[in-house]
Amino acid sequence: MKELVAYIAGALVDQPEAVQITETEEEGTIVLELRVAKEDLGKVIGKQGRTAKAIRALLSATAGKENKRARLEIVE
């Protein structure tokens, strides 16, 4: 799942080398923290959060296939 988010975020931003993802687990839920360059933050979030919502939907579908729960947090 970490690789999926890294691939999507890397394709969206201008500085793919600045993409950092931290994976932790809280109460049976996988938490992915996504960090990008400050200039690329808007590209990952999108208008009214649509891009972030789409990434979260893909992450949720992937986690569901593995009978897991996942959450994406976009960190400034």
Phi and psi in degrees as a GROMACS rama.xvg file:
@    title "Ramachandran Plot"
@    xaxis  label "Phi"
@    yaxis  label "Psi"
@TYPE xy
-61.4067  -40.0765  LYS-2
-67.1447  -36.0246  GLU-3
-62.6625  -49.4087  LEU-4
-64.1611  -39.4092  VAL-5
-63.4443  -40.8851  ALA-6
-65.0133  -46.4056  TYR-7
-65.3236  -48.095  ILE-8
-63.9983  -39.7906  ALA-9
-62.9936  -33.529  GLY-10
-75.5625  -24.4357  ALA-11
-84.9063  -33.1407  LEU-12
-92.6298  163.981  VAL-13
-83.3305  -25.0116  ASP-14
-119.111  77.4141  GLN-15
-64.6322  -21.3763  PRO-16
-71.4294  -17.2186  GLU-17
-87.9636  -3.93735  ALA-18
-72.9919  125.306  VAL-19
-129.687  134.73  GLN-20
-128.175  127.574  ILE-21
-111.725  128.735  THR-22
-111.143  124.709  GLU-23
-132.899  170.778  THR-24
-128.673  129.488  GLU-25
-129.634  118.018  GLU-26
50.7197  44.8105  GLU-27
80.9828  2.9161  GLY-28
-111.758  131.257  THR-29
-81.8955  125.429  ILE-30
-110.406  121.322  VAL-31
-108.15  123.294  LEU-32
-102.706  119.785  GLU-33
-103.326  126.027  LEU-34
-121.586  133.029  ARG-35
-132.085  171.346  VAL-36
-61.5448  148.536  ALA-37
-55.9968  -36.6549  LYS-38
-68.9877  -23.877  GLU-39
-97.2109  -1.49548  ASP-40
-59.2999  -42.069  LEU-41
-64.5401  -32.0547  GLY-42
-69.8173  -34.3013  LYS-43
-77.2213  -34.1067  VAL-44
-80.3074  -43.9999  ILE-45
80.5765  173.973  GLY-46
-68.073  125.697  LYS-47
53.8446  26.0768  GLN-48
76.8538  15.8322  GLY-49
-65.0638  -41.462  ARG-50
-67.265  -43.3216  THR-51
-62.3241  -40.2642  ALA-52
-63.9086  -39.0477  LYS-53
-67.0618  -41.3432  ALA-54
-62.9776  -42.073  ILE-55
-64.5034  -36.7469  ARG-56
-64.7379  -43.1888  ALA-57
-63.9052  -41.2023  LEU-58
-63.5732  -42.9528  LEU-59
-63.9824  -41.255  SER-60
-65.0825  -41.4511  ALA-61
-65.3349  -42.4578  THR-62
-66.3051  -38.2221  ALA-63
-61.8745  -35.1917  GLY-64
-62.496  -30.9621  LYS-65
-97.1554  11.1403  GLU-66
55.5845  43.6898  ASN-67
-128.501  171.068  LYS-68
-118.265  142.751  ARG-69
-140.044  149.943  ALA-70
-137.044  137.845  ARG-71
-109.366  127.986  LEU-72
-118.238  125.508  GLU-73
-96.0882  116.083  ILE-74
-104.476  136.877  VAL-75
